[in-house]
Amino acid sequence: MAMDAADIERLIKEAMPDAVVRIDDLRGDGDHYAAYVTSAAFTGKSRVQQHQMVYQALKGRMGGELHALMLQTSVPEAA
């Protein structure tokens, strides 16, 4: 069963309320997504740690409901 892009965004924002999230459906199949996530919660974290935070936000859905997710994470730029 595929996962809806809105559900992915909702789960990420539940875990990181300040996050700016963009989800792209890479193949139009609801199974292969790219997620672009910007959050202050990533400050001081390595890229691997940032990605782990996003995977934790998805609550075990990777590999099941969500087959493939390309991640790009970043910290907000200072104003």
mmCIF file as gemmi writes it, N, C-alpha and C atoms, coordinates in Angstrom:
data_model
loop_
_atom_site.group_PDB
_atom_site.id
_atom_site.type_symbol
_atom_site.label_atom_id
_atom_site.label_alt_id
_atom_site.label_comp_id
_atom_site.label_asym_id
_atom_site.label_entity_id
_atom_site.label_seq_id
_atom_site.pdbx_PDB_ins_code
_atom_site.Cartn_x
_atom_site.Cartn_y
_atom_site.Cartn_z
_atom_site.occupancy
_atom_site.B_iso_or_equiv
_atom_site.pdbx_formal_charge
_atom_site.auth_seq_id
_atom_site.auth_asym_id
_atom_site.pdbx_PDB_model_num
ATOM 1 N N . MET Axp A 1 ? 0.837 -1.186 0 1 0 ? 1 A 1
ATOM 2 C CA . MET Axp A 1 ? 0 0 0 1 0 ? 1 A 1
ATOM 3 C C . MET Axp A 1 ? 0.878 1.245 0 1 0 ? 1 A 1
ATOM 4 N N . ALA Axp A 2 ? 0.595 2.168 -0.89 1 0 ? 2 A 1
ATOM 5 C CA . ALA Axp A 2 ? 1.367 3.399 -1.027 1 0 ? 2 A 1
ATOM 6 C C . ALA Axp A 2 ? 0.984 4.396 0.068 1 0 ? 2 A 1
ATOM 7 N N . MET Axp A 3 ? 1.873 5.345 0.291 1 0 ? 3 A 1
ATOM 8 C CA . MET Axp A 3 ? 1.659 6.373 1.294 1 0 ? 3 A 1
ATOM 9 C C . MET Axp A 3 ? 1.457 7.71 0.601 1 0 ? 3 A 1
ATOM 10 N N . ASP Axp A 4 ? 0.517 8.502 1.067 1 0 ? 4 A 1
ATOM 11 C CA . ASP Axp A 4 ? 0.211 9.794 0.477 1 0 ? 4 A 1
ATOM 12 C C . ASP Axp A 4 ? 1.246 10.843 0.895 1 0 ? 4 A 1
ATOM 13 N N . ALA Axp A 5 ? 1.609 11.74 -0.028 1 0 ? 5 A 1
ATOM 14 C CA . ALA Axp A 5 ? 2.588 12.79 0.251 1 0 ? 5 A 1
ATOM 15 C C . ALA Axp A 5 ? 2.152 13.658 1.429 1 0 ? 5 A 1
ATOM 16 N N . ALA Axp A 6 ? 0.868 13.923 1.544 1 0 ? 6 A 1
ATOM 17 C CA . ALA Axp A 6 ? 0.369 14.745 2.655 1 0 ? 6 A 1
ATOM 18 C C . ALA Axp A 6 ? 0.609 14.057 3.998 1 0 ? 6 A 1
ATOM 19 N N . ASP Axp A 7 ? 0.53 12.73 4.025 1 0 ? 7 A 1
ATOM 20 C CA . ASP Axp A 7 ? 0.795 11.989 5.262 1 0 ? 7 A 1
ATOM 21 C C . ASP Axp A 7 ? 2.268 12.075 5.65 1 0 ? 7 A 1
ATOM 22 N N . ILE Axp A 8 ? 3.142 12.013 4.663 1 0 ? 8 A 1
ATOM 23 C CA . ILE Axp A 8 ? 4.578 12.138 4.926 1 0 ? 8 A 1
ATOM 24 C C . ILE Axp A 8 ? 4.856 13.509 5.532 1 0 ? 8 A 1
ATOM 25 N N . GLU Axp A 9 ? 4.32 14.545 4.898 1 0 ? 9 A 1
ATOM 26 C CA . GLU Axp A 9 ? 4.524 15.913 5.398 1 0 ? 9 A 1
ATOM 27 C C . GLU Axp A 9 ? 3.962 16.071 6.809 1 0 ? 9 A 1
ATOM 28 N N . ARG Axp A 10 ? 2.784 15.541 7.053 1 0 ? 10 A 1
ATOM 29 C CA . ARG Axp A 10 ? 2.15 15.654 8.376 1 0 ? 10 A 1
ATOM 30 C C . ARG Axp A 10 ? 3.003 15.006 9.463 1 0 ? 10 A 1
ATOM 31 N N . LEU Axp A 11 ? 3.511 13.805 9.191 1 0 ? 11 A 1
ATOM 32 C CA . LEU Axp A 11 ? 4.337 13.107 10.185 1 0 ? 11 A 1
ATOM 33 C C . LEU Axp A 11 ? 5.621 13.874 10.49 1 0 ? 11 A 1
ATOM 34 N N . ILE Axp A 12 ? 6.243 14.42 9.465 1 0 ? 12 A 1
ATOM 35 C CA . ILE Axp A 12 ? 7.473 15.185 9.674 1 0 ? 12 A 1
ATOM 36 C C . ILE Axp A 12 ? 7.185 16.434 10.496 1 0 ? 12 A 1
ATOM 37 N N . LYS Axp A 13 ? 6.087 17.126 10.171 1 0 ? 13 A 1
ATOM 38 C CA . LYS Axp A 13 ? 5.75 18.353 10.897 1 0 ? 13 A 1
ATOM 39 C C . LYS Axp A 13 ? 5.29 18.07 12.322 1 0 ? 13 A 1
ATOM 40 N N . GLU Axp A 14 ? 4.728 16.909 12.568 1 0 ? 14 A 1
ATOM 41 C CA . GLU Axp A 14 ? 4.378 16.531 13.944 1 0 ? 14 A 1
ATOM 42 C C . GLU Axp A 14 ? 5.633 16.4 14.79 1 0 ? 14 A 1
ATOM 43 N N . ALA Axp A 15 ? 6.68 15.839 14.207 1 0 ? 15 A 1
ATOM 44 C CA . ALA Axp A 15 ? 7.935 15.633 14.93 1 0 ? 15 A 1
ATOM 45 C C . ALA Axp A 15 ? 8.774 16.903 15 1 0 ? 15 A 1
ATOM 46 N N . MET Axp A 16 ? 8.679 17.742 13.97 1 0 ? 16 A 1
ATOM 47 C CA . MET Axp A 16 ? 9.459 18.984 13.893 1 0 ? 16 A 1
ATOM 48 C C . MET Axp A 16 ? 8.517 20.11 13.453 1 0 ? 16 A 1
ATOM 49 N N . PRO Axp A 17 ? 7.799 20.709 14.405 1 0 ? 17 A 1
ATOM 50 C CA . PRO Axp A 17 ? 6.76 21.685 14.06 1 0 ? 17 A 1
ATOM 51 C C . PRO Axp A 17 ? 7.242 22.886 13.24 1 0 ? 17 A 1
ATOM 52 N N . ASP Axp A 18 ? 8.509 23.24 13.354 1 0 ? 18 A 1
ATOM 53 C CA . ASP Axp A 18 ? 9.014 24.398 12.601 1 0 ? 18 A 1
ATOM 54 C C . ASP Axp A 18 ? 9.436 24.03 11.176 1 0 ? 18 A 1
ATOM 55 N N . ALA Axp A 19 ? 9.369 22.775 10.839 1 0 ? 19 A 1
ATOM 56 C CA . ALA Axp A 19 ? 9.905 22.301 9.555 1 0 ? 19 A 1
ATOM 57 C C . ALA Axp A 19 ? 9.158 22.899 8.362 1 0 ? 19 A 1
ATOM 58 N N . VAL Axp A 20 ? 9.953 23.237 7.358 1 0 ? 20 A 1
ATOM 59 C CA . VAL Axp A 20 ? 9.417 23.581 6.043 1 0 ? 20 A 1
ATOM 60 C C . VAL Axp A 20 ? 9.641 22.322 5.208 1 0 ? 20 A 1
ATOM 61 N N . VAL Axp A 21 ? 8.566 21.753 4.685 1 0 ? 21 A 1
ATOM 62 C CA . VAL Axp A 21 ? 8.63 20.452 4.016 1 0 ? 21 A 1
ATOM 63 C C . VAL Axp A 21 ? 8.064 20.564 2.605 1 0 ? 21 A 1
ATOM 64 N N . ARG Axp A 22 ? 8.799 20.01 1.662 1 0 ? 22 A 1
ATOM 65 C CA . ARG Axp A 22 ? 8.276 19.86 0.3 1 0 ? 22 A 1
ATOM 66 C C . ARG Axp A 22 ? 8.443 18.397 -0.087 1 0 ? 22 A 1
ATOM 67 N N . ILE Axp A 23 ? 7.371 17.801 -0.578 1 0 ? 23 A 1
ATOM 68 C CA . ILE Axp A 23 ? 7.392 16.405 -0.99 1 0 ? 23 A 1
ATOM 69 C C . ILE Axp A 23 ? 7.109 16.344 -2.482 1 0 ? 23 A 1
ATOM 70 N N . ASP Axp A 24 ? 7.975 15.672 -3.23 1 0 ? 24 A 1
ATOM 71 C CA . ASP Axp A 24 ? 7.77 15.453 -4.662 1 0 ? 24 A 1
ATOM 72 C C . ASP Axp A 24 ? 7.576 13.962 -4.914 1 0 ? 24 A 1
ATOM 73 N N . ASP Axp A 25 ? 6.538 13.624 -5.667 1 0 ? 25 A 1
ATOM 74 C CA . ASP Axp A 25 ? 6.303 12.237 -6.082 1 0 ? 25 A 1
ATOM 75 C C . ASP Axp A 25 ? 7.146 12.01 -7.334 1 0 ? 25 A 1
ATOM 76 N N . LEU Axp A 26 ? 8.22 11.25 -7.209 1 0 ? 26 A 1
ATOM 77 C CA . LEU Axp A 26 ? 9.208 11.123 -8.279 1 0 ? 26 A 1
ATOM 78 C C . LEU Axp A 26 ? 8.716 10.36 -9.501 1 0 ? 26 A 1
ATOM 79 N N . ARG Axp A 27 ? 7.823 9.4 -9.293 1 0 ? 27 A 1
ATOM 80 C CA . ARG Axp A 27 ? 7.371 8.566 -10.409 1 0 ? 27 A 1
ATOM 81 C C . ARG Axp A 27 ? 5.867 8.656 -10.652 1 0 ? 27 A 1
ATOM 82 N N . GLY Axp A 28 ? 5.168 9.403 -9.818 1 0 ? 28 A 1
ATOM 83 C CA . GLY Axp A 28 ? 3.724 9.482 -9.953 1 0 ? 28 A 1
ATOM 84 C C . GLY Axp A 28 ? 3.012 8.232 -9.484 1 0 ? 28 A 1
ATOM 85 N N . ASP Axp A 29 ? 3.736 7.373 -8.74 1 0 ? 29 A 1
ATOM 86 C CA . ASP Axp A 29 ? 3.149 6.107 -8.3 1 0 ? 29 A 1
ATOM 87 C C . ASP Axp A 29 ? 2.804 6.073 -6.819 1 0 ? 29 A 1
ATOM 88 N N . GLY Axp A 30 ? 3.065 7.195 -6.114 1 0 ? 30 A 1
ATOM 89 C CA . GLY Axp A 30 ? 2.784 7.227 -4.685 1 0 ? 30 A 1
ATOM 90 C C . GLY Axp A 30 ? 3.681 6.316 -3.876 1 0 ? 30 A 1
ATOM 91 N N . ASP Axp A 31 ? 4.795 5.915 -4.448 1 0 ? 31 A 1
ATOM 92 C CA . ASP Axp A 31 ? 5.688 4.962 -3.791 1 0 ? 31 A 1
ATOM 93 C C . ASP Axp A 31 ? 7.139 5.432 -3.742 1 0 ? 31 A 1
ATOM 94 N N . HIS Axp A 32 ? 7.473 6.414 -4.568 1 0 ? 32 A 1
ATOM 95 C CA . HIS Axp A 32 ? 8.847 6.925 -4.646 1 0 ? 32 A 1
ATOM 96 C C . HIS Axp A 32 ? 8.81 8.442 -4.515 1 0 ? 32 A 1
ATOM 97 N N . TYR Axp A 33 ? 9.291 8.932 -3.378 1 0 ? 33 A 1
ATOM 98 C CA . TYR Axp A 33 ? 9.209 10.355 -3.078 1 0 ? 33 A 1
ATOM 99 C C . TYR Axp A 33 ? 10.583 10.962 -2.844 1 0 ? 33 A 1
ATOM 100 N N . ALA Axp A 34 ? 10.634 12.279 -3.001 1 0 ? 34 A 1
ATOM 101 C CA . ALA Axp A 34 ? 11.764 13.086 -2.555 1 0 ? 34 A 1
ATOM 102 C C . ALA Axp A 34 ? 11.215 14.043 -1.507 1 0 ? 34 A 1
ATOM 103 N N . ALA Axp A 35 ? 11.911 14.17 -0.392 1 0 ? 35 A 1
ATOM 104 C CA . ALA Axp A 35 ? 11.493 15.081 0.668 1 0 ? 35 A 1
ATOM 105 C C . ALA Axp A 35 ? 12.604 16.092 0.9 1 0 ? 35 A 1
ATOM 106 N N . TYR Axp A 36 ? 12.214 17.342 0.912 1 0 ? 36 A 1
ATOM 107 C CA . TYR Axp A 36 ? 13.13 18.45 1.191 1 0 ? 36 A 1
ATOM 108 C C . TYR Axp A 36 ? 12.656 19.058 2.505 1 0 ? 36 A 1
ATOM 109 N N . VAL Axp A 37 ? 13.501 18.946 3.533 1 0 ? 37 A 1
ATOM 110 C CA . VAL Axp A 37 ? 13.084 19.345 4.878 1 0 ? 37 A 1
ATOM 111 C C . VAL Axp A 37 ? 14.098 20.334 5.444 1 0 ? 37 A 1
ATOM 112 N N . THR Axp A 38 ? 13.592 21.488 5.865 1 0 ? 38 A 1
ATOM 113 C CA . THR Axp A 38 ? 14.407 22.503 6.522 1 0 ? 38 A 1
ATOM 114 C C . THR Axp A 38 ? 13.861 22.685 7.931 1 0 ? 38 A 1
ATOM 115 N N . SER Axp A 39 ? 14.745 22.566 8.927 1 0 ? 39 A 1
ATOM 116 C CA . SER Axp A 39 ? 14.301 22.699 10.314 1 0 ? 39 A 1
ATOM 117 C C . SER Axp A 39 ? 15.463 23.138 11.197 1 0 ? 39 A 1
ATOM 118 N N . ALA Axp A 40 ? 15.157 24.006 12.154 1 0 ? 40 A 1
ATOM 119 C CA . ALA Axp A 40 ? 16.153 24.417 13.141 1 0 ? 40 A 1
ATOM 120 C C . ALA Axp A 40 ? 16.562 23.235 14.022 1 0 ? 40 A 1
ATOM 121 N N . ALA Axp A 41 ? 15.72 22.211 14.09 1 0 ? 41 A 1
ATOM 122 C CA . ALA Axp A 41 ? 16.039 21.015 14.887 1 0 ? 41 A 1
ATOM 123 C C . ALA Axp A 41 ? 17.286 20.309 14.369 1 0 ? 41 A 1
ATOM 124 N N . PHE Axp A 42 ? 17.672 20.586 13.127 1 0 ? 42 A 1
ATOM 125 C CA . PHE Axp A 42 ? 18.854 19.961 12.538 1 0 ? 42 A 1
ATOM 126 C C . PHE Axp A 42 ? 20.156 20.657 12.928 1 0 ? 42 A 1
ATOM 127 N N . THR Axp A 43 ? 20.069 21.805 13.573 1 0 ? 43 A 1
ATOM 128 C CA . THR Axp A 43 ? 21.252 22.585 13.926 1 0 ? 43 A 1
ATOM 129 C C . THR Axp A 43 ? 22.221 21.738 14.752 1 0 ? 43 A 1
ATOM 130 N N . GLY Axp A 44 ? 23.478 21.714 14.32 1 0 ? 44 A 1
ATOM 131 C CA . GLY Axp A 44 ? 24.512 20.976 15.031 1 0 ? 44 A 1
ATOM 132 C C . GLY Axp A 44 ? 24.518 19.476 14.772 1 0 ? 44 A 1
ATOM 133 N N . LYS Axp A 45 ? 23.612 18.998 13.95 1 0 ? 45 A 1
ATOM 134 C CA . LYS Axp A 45 ? 23.52 17.567 13.654 1 0 ? 45 A 1
ATOM 135 C C . LYS Axp A 45 ? 24.219 17.264 12.33 1 0 ? 45 A 1
ATOM 136 N N . SER Axp A 46 ? 24.805 16.085 12.243 1 0 ? 46 A 1
ATOM 137 C CA . SER Axp A 46 ? 25.395 15.643 10.981 1 0 ? 46 A 1
ATOM 138 C C . SER Axp A 46 ? 24.276 15.327 9.997 1 0 ? 46 A 1
ATOM 139 N N . ARG Axp A 47 ? 24.615 15.209 8.732 1 0 ? 47 A 1
ATOM 140 C CA . ARG Axp A 47 ? 23.615 14.873 7.712 1 0 ? 47 A 1
ATOM 141 C C . ARG Axp A 47 ? 22.947 13.531 8.049 1 0 ? 47 A 1
ATOM 142 N N . VAL Axp A 48 ? 23.743 12.573 8.507 1 0 ? 48 A 1
ATOM 143 C CA . VAL Axp A 48 ? 23.19 11.265 8.877 1 0 ? 48 A 1
ATOM 144 C C . VAL Axp A 48 ? 22.198 11.417 10.029 1 0 ? 48 A 1
ATOM 145 N N . GLN Axp A 49 ? 22.546 12.2 11.033 1 0 ? 49 A 1
ATOM 146 C CA . GLN Axp A 49 ? 21.644 12.409 12.164 1 0 ? 49 A 1
ATOM 147 C C . GLN Axp A 49 ? 20.35 13.103 11.722 1 0 ? 49 A 1
ATOM 148 N N . GLN Axp A 50 ? 20.476 14.061 10.804 1 0 ? 50 A 1
ATOM 149 C CA . GLN Axp A 50 ? 19.3 14.759 10.286 1 0 ? 50 A 1
ATOM 150 C C . GLN Axp A 50 ? 18.359 13.763 9.596 1 0 ? 50 A 1
ATOM 151 N N . HIS Axp A 51 ? 18.945 12.911 8.762 1 0 ? 51 A 1
ATOM 152 C CA . HIS Axp A 51 ? 18.133 11.915 8.047 1 0 ? 51 A 1
ATOM 153 C C . HIS Axp A 51 ? 17.496 10.932 9.026 1 0 ? 51 A 1
ATOM 154 N N . GLN Axp A 52 ? 18.226 10.551 10.061 1 0 ? 52 A 1
ATOM 155 C CA . GLN Axp A 52 ? 17.678 9.65 11.072 1 0 ? 52 A 1
ATOM 156 C C . GLN Axp A 52 ? 16.481 10.289 11.768 1 0 ? 52 A 1
ATOM 157 N N . MET Axp A 53 ? 16.546 11.598 11.991 1 0 ? 53 A 1
ATOM 158 C CA . MET Axp A 53 ? 15.43 12.307 12.619 1 0 ? 53 A 1
ATOM 159 C C . MET Axp A 53 ? 14.178 12.236 11.743 1 0 ? 53 A 1
ATOM 160 N N . VAL Axp A 54 ? 14.366 12.379 10.436 1 0 ? 54 A 1
ATOM 161 C CA . VAL Axp A 54 ? 13.227 12.299 9.518 1 0 ? 54 A 1
ATOM 162 C C . VAL Axp A 54 ? 12.674 10.875 9.506 1 0 ? 54 A 1
ATOM 163 N N . TYR Axp A 55 ? 13.54 9.876 9.439 1 0 ? 55 A 1
ATOM 164 C CA . TYR Axp A 55 ? 13.077 8.49 9.439 1 0 ? 55 A 1
ATOM 165 C C . TYR Axp A 55 ? 12.319 8.165 10.735 1 0 ? 55 A 1
ATOM 166 N N . GLN Axp A 56 ? 12.805 8.683 11.869 1 0 ? 56 A 1
ATOM 167 C CA . GLN Axp A 56 ? 12.105 8.469 13.136 1 0 ? 56 A 1
ATOM 168 C C . GLN Axp A 56 ? 10.72 9.109 13.099 1 0 ? 56 A 1
ATOM 169 N N . ALA Axp A 57 ? 10.622 10.28 12.467 1 0 ? 57 A 1
ATOM 170 C CA . ALA Axp A 57 ? 9.334 10.97 12.351 1 0 ? 57 A 1
ATOM 171 C C . ALA Axp A 57 ? 8.329 10.145 11.558 1 0 ? 57 A 1
ATOM 172 N N . LEU Axp A 58 ? 8.83 9.314 10.646 1 0 ? 58 A 1
ATOM 173 C CA . LEU Axp A 58 ? 7.945 8.498 9.807 1 0 ? 58 A 1
ATOM 174 C C . LEU Axp A 58 ? 7.445 7.24 10.523 1 0 ? 58 A 1
ATOM 175 N N . LYS Axp A 59 ? 7.886 7.045 11.748 1 0 ? 59 A 1
ATOM 176 C CA . LYS Axp A 59 ? 7.352 6.005 12.646 1 0 ? 59 A 1
ATOM 177 C C . LYS Axp A 59 ? 7.312 4.614 12.028 1 0 ? 59 A 1
ATOM 178 N N . GLY Axp A 60 ? 8.427 4.191 11.446 1 0 ? 60 A 1
ATOM 179 C CA . GLY Axp A 60 ? 8.539 2.822 10.954 1 0 ? 60 A 1
ATOM 180 C C . GLY Axp A 60 ? 7.868 2.54 9.619 1 0 ? 60 A 1
ATOM 181 N N . ARG Axp A 61 ? 7.429 3.554 8.926 1 0 ? 61 A 1
ATOM 182 C CA . ARG Axp A 61 ? 6.737 3.324 7.649 1 0 ? 61 A 1
ATOM 183 C C . ARG Axp A 61 ? 7.692 3.095 6.478 1 0 ? 61 A 1
ATOM 184 N N . MET Axp A 62 ? 8.971 3.449 6.638 1 0 ? 62 A 1
ATOM 185 C CA . MET Axp A 62 ? 9.948 3.194 5.568 1 0 ? 62 A 1
ATOM 186 C C . MET Axp A 62 ? 10.066 1.695 5.349 1 0 ? 62 A 1
ATOM 187 N N . GLY Axp A 63 ? 10.05 1.305 4.081 1 0 ? 63 A 1
ATOM 188 C CA . GLY Axp A 63 ? 10.173 -0.106 3.739 1 0 ? 63 A 1
ATOM 189 C C . GLY Axp A 63 ? 8.845 -0.847 3.756 1 0 ? 63 A 1
ATOM 190 N N . GLY Axp A 64 ? 7.817 -0.194 4.27 1 0 ? 64 A 1
ATOM 191 C CA . GLY Axp A 64 ? 6.486 -0.789 4.28 1 0 ? 64 A 1
ATOM 192 C C . GLY Axp A 64 ? 5.575 0.044 3.402 1 0 ? 64 A 1
ATOM 193 N N . GLU Axp A 65 ? 4.839 0.954 4.054 1 0 ? 65 A 1
ATOM 194 C CA . GLU Axp A 65 ? 3.943 1.846 3.31 1 0 ? 65 A 1
ATOM 195 C C . GLU Axp A 65 ? 4.718 2.762 2.367 1 0 ? 65 A 1
ATOM 196 N N . LEU Axp A 66 ? 5.92 3.113 2.778 1 0 ? 66 A 1
ATOM 197 C CA . LEU Axp A 66 ? 6.754 4.034 2.009 1 0 ? 66 A 1
ATOM 198 C C . LEU Axp A 66 ? 7.966 3.275 1.494 1 0 ? 66 A 1
ATOM 199 N N . HIS Axp A 67 ? 7.996 3.064 0.19 1 0 ? 67 A 1
ATOM 200 C CA . HIS Axp A 67 ? 9.033 2.233 -0.413 1 0 ? 67 A 1
ATOM 201 C C . HIS Axp A 67 ? 10.364 2.966 -0.542 1 0 ? 67 A 1
ATOM 202 N N . ALA Axp A 68 ? 10.354 4.185 -1.095 1 0 ? 68 A 1
ATOM 203 C CA . ALA Axp A 68 ? 11.601 4.903 -1.349 1 0 ? 68 A 1
ATOM 204 C C . ALA Axp A 68 ? 11.435 6.386 -1.041 1 0 ? 68 A 1
ATOM 205 N N . LEU Axp A 69 ? 12.418 6.942 -0.329 1 0 ? 69 A 1
ATOM 206 C CA . LEU Axp A 69 ? 12.391 8.357 0.019 1 0 ? 69 A 1
ATOM 207 C C . LEU Axp A 69 ? 13.788 8.93 -0.12 1 0 ? 69 A 1
ATOM 208 N N . MET Axp A 70 ? 13.949 9.825 -1.08 1 0 ? 70 A 1
ATOM 209 C CA . MET Axp A 70 ? 15.206 10.564 -1.213 1 0 ? 70 A 1
ATOM 210 C C . MET Axp A 70 ? 15.091 11.784 -0.298 1 0 ? 70 A 1
ATOM 211 N N . LEU Axp A 71 ? 16.089 11.988 0.546 1 0 ? 71 A 1
ATOM 212 C CA . LEU Axp A 71 ? 16.034 13.083 1.509 1 0 ? 71 A 1
ATOM 213 C C . LEU Axp A 71 ? 17.066 14.153 1.212 1 0 ? 71 A 1
ATOM 214 N N . GLN Axp A 72 ? 16.644 15.385 1.379 1 0 ? 72 A 1
ATOM 215 C CA . GLN Axp A 72 ? 17.561 16.524 1.386 1 0 ? 72 A 1
ATOM 216 C C . GLN Axp A 72 ? 17.165 17.357 2.597 1 0 ? 72 A 1
ATOM 217 N N . THR Axp A 73 ? 18.074 17.481 3.553 1 0 ? 73 A 1
ATOM 218 C CA . THR Axp A 73 ? 17.787 18.205 4.778 1 0 ? 73 A 1
ATOM 219 C C . THR Axp A 73 ? 18.694 19.421 4.888 1 0 ? 73 A 1
ATOM 220 N N . SER Axp A 74 ? 18.208 20.437 5.6 1 0 ? 74 A 1
ATOM 221 C CA . SER Axp A 74 ? 19.022 21.638 5.805 1 0 ? 74 A 1
ATOM 222 C C . SER Axp A 74 ? 18.521 22.399 7.016 1 0 ? 74 A 1
ATOM 223 N N . VAL Axp A 75 ? 19.395 23.293 7.487 1 0 ? 75 A 1
ATOM 224 C CA . VAL Axp A 75 ? 19.082 24.203 8.572 1 0 ? 75 A 1
ATOM 225 C C . VAL Axp A 75 ? 18.657 25.53 7.95 1 0 ? 75 A 1
ATOM 226 N N . PRO Axp A 76 ? 17.66 26.212 8.531 1 0 ? 76 A 1
ATOM 227 C CA . PRO Axp A 76 ? 17.245 27.487 7.948 1 0 ? 76 A 1
ATOM 228 C C . PRO Axp A 76 ? 18.399 28.488 7.912 1 0 ? 76 A 1
ATOM 229 N N . GLU Axp A 77 ? 18.432 29.289 6.873 1 0 ? 77 A 1
ATOM 230 C CA . GLU Axp A 77 ? 19.44 30.335 6.774 1 0 ? 77 A 1
ATOM 231 C C . GLU Axp A 77 ? 19.08 31.439 7.753 1 0 ? 77 A 1
ATOM 232 N N . ALA Axp A 78 ? 20.107 32.037 8.361 1 0 ? 78 A 1
ATOM 233 C CA . ALA Axp A 78 ? 19.878 33.148 9.282 1 0 ? 78 A 1
ATOM 234 C C . ALA Axp A 78 ? 19.353 34.346 8.507 1 0 ? 78 A 1
ATOM 235 N N . ALA Axp A 79 ? 18.398 35.023 9.087 1 0 ? 79 A 1
ATOM 236 C CA . ALA Axp A 79 ? 17.796 36.186 8.408 1 0 ? 79 A 1
ATOM 237 C C . ALA Axp A 79 ? 18.686 37.398 8.48 1 0 ? 79 A 1
